[in-house]
Amino acid sequence: MSINMISVATNRWGPIYLQALCNVLGRRRSYHLCDLIAAYLARQRQHPFIAALHANMSVVRQLPLDSPALTEDVSRQLCHALHGYTDLYLLLSRRKERVQNRVELDSLSRQSLYDVLTVQEGTVLVGLHNTAFDLLILSLPEVFPAVQILGNPEPRGSSRTMNVIRWRRGVEITPTTPEALLEAAHNLRAGNTVVLSADLPQAEGESRMFFGRPSRLSGGYSELACMTGSRVLFGCIHSISPGRYRAQLRPIEGPDGIDRKERERAITERVLRRMESCIRSHPHEWLMPYQVWEQA
């Protein structure tokens, strides 16, 4: 049954079914159903998706992988994720409502946003897989004049359907291919915005320390920013009440007076430390479905 529930949620019809269900049940009853589903799924450690959540959370929470407390942690992660999708689908059903009505910015974020919008420079917006990251993504076209989001080069199942939903709200996800990277560089030089994730593990690449352990997280955002002379902005989002969220945007600056490679490494390190801080502050709102550390 658990495998079937995960399969329904992740196949290409999953988002459509879930949106219809949320519209029928409303927020309160949908939340209650989400909590029951999350508690059940968190115990299904044999599934690769659930196993990855346990492995990642064991590092973040510094708990042994066989700790019973991890099941509760993963249950809370899944609750936040399902609540986030409930809020997303209810928002999508109200076509005229702006995402910004549900996502607020703190004062530092508003200043960072003002700085970005008042200069003629490209911006590399770096984020992580928060449980409500789609709400942050959908808010971008309401703020930035031109946005390119680099995503999975081979989207499948629910990811393909979600990309269609995002496109209908003015967000186009570009598969991360060599051609798309060239397009991204062109867009940044034209003063536009490119969005990438910083927490997606790579099969190959340089080892980087993350939560005190070696990982293979990409630093491609730093290379793209330094190559095009663009600024880097780190963004994350967390819930503050049912149906409402707060986004944080912080500038990431590299030191002057060093060569480009050293500047890239410095920016990557600062992004990783900012990402660690964000995850520590809201550990149950980070949902990375792939194992980040090889031996968690």
Buried (B, 14 or more C-beta within 10 A) or exposed (E): EBEEBBEEBBBBEBBBEBBEBBEEBEBEEBBEBBBEBBBBBBEBBEBEBBBBBBBBBBBBBEBEBEBEEBBBBBBBBBBBBBBBBBBBBBBBEEEEEEBBEBBEBEEEBEEBBEBBEEEEBBBBBBBBBBBBBBBBBBBBBEBBEEBBBBBBEEBEBBBBBBBEBBEEBEBEBBEBEEEBBEBBBBBBBEBBBBBBBBBBBEEEEEEBEBBEBEBBBBBBBBBBBBBBEBBBBBBBBBBEEEBEBBBBBBBBEBEEEEEEEEBBBBBBBBBBBBBBEBBEEBBBBBBBBBBBBEEB
